[in-house]
Amino acid sequence: MQAAIAACLVSGLILLTVSASHVVGQNDPWPLCALIITTTFTLGFIGPNANVLALSHHGHQAGAASALLGTMAFAIGGSSGILMAMLPPTRLSSTAFGMLAGIIGMVVCNFWRRAAEKRQPS
């Protein structure tokens, strides 16, 4: 999972760099599409593994923990949609910036999770 998080961060940074540099545009969207697909592909590895890690410590409350994960996913998705609507729609880098903000949030949460695991006695 650590490799997928690193790959997602790298592809998000490349996506923001390429879209902000205006090297590609509306006439040639395929490099941006490939970078968005790569970023989404890595998120496909991270999401299920993150859910398993989140539920692994709460087996006795699996139903409530799963409901909380679903509620959080909808709440974060809804709020990120509102935030994305505030970005300028005419710039290609708006989507990349929104995706990178979510990726950075994921990286911070992963560091937080790993630090919490180190503090717990085995």
N, C-alpha and C positions, 0 to 999 in steps of 0.2 A: 504494500500500500504506500510505503514511503516513496518508492520509485514513481508510482503513478501521481502522487502529489507533486513531486519535483517536476515531472514531465508536464503536468497541467500548468504549473507556475511558469515554466519556460515557454510553453506554447502561448500562454496568455500574454506574457511580456513581448514575445515576438509579434503576436497579433496587434497589440497596442502600438508597437514601434512601426510596423508596416502600415497600419491604417493612419497613424498620425503623420507619417512622412509623405503621404500622398503619392507614393510610388505607383500604387495601383488605384484604380478608380472605378467609376461606373462602367467604363468601356471594357475593363478587364477585371471582373470580380472574382475570378477563380482562385487566385492565391489567398484572398481573404476567406473564401468559402472553405478552402482546404484547411486553413488555420482554425476556423470555427469548428469544423468537423473534428480536427485533431483534439482540440480542447474538450469538446463534448464527449469524444471517445474516451479520453482519460477519466472524465467524470463518471462514466459508466463503470469503471473499475472501482472508483472511490466510494460512490454512494452505497452500494450493497455492503461493502466491507465496513464502512462507518456504522451502518445500522447494526450489523452483527456485533461490533465492538461495543456499541452503546447498550445493546440488550444483554450482553454476556454477563454483566454483573447484576442483572435484575431479573433472573429467571423466575423467582417467586412472584414477581409482579409483571410478567411479560405482556399481559393484555393492556395494563395501564401505561406501561412504558412505550409500547407500540403506538397506542393512541396519542401519547404526548409527542412522539416523533412525527406522526402524521399531522398533528395540529401545528407543530413548529414549522414543518415543511410548507404548509399552506400559508401560515402567517408570514414567513420569510419571503415566499414567492409573491404574495400579494403586496407586501411593502416594497419589495424590490421593483415590482412593476410600476408602482407609484413613483419611486425614485428614478427609474429609467425614463418615465414620461417627462421628467423635469430636464433631462439632458437635451441638447439641441438635436433635432432630427435630421438636420442637413449635413452633419459631419459623420464620416465613416468611423471615426474614433469613439463615438458615443457608445456603441455596442461593445467595443473592445474595453473601454473604460469600465462599463458596468460589469462585464464578465470578470475583469481583473480585480475589481473591488470584492466580488464574491469569492474569488480564488484566494485573495489575501486573507479574507475572513476565515476561510477554511484552513489555511496554513496556520493562522494564529490559534484557532481552536485545536488543531493537531498538536502544536507545541504545548498548549494548556493541558491536553489529555495526557501527553507523554510525561509532563512534569508531575501531574497528579499520580500517575502510575509509579513514578520513582519514589514519591513520598509515602506510598502505602507500604506497610510491612508485608512481606511475602508469606 
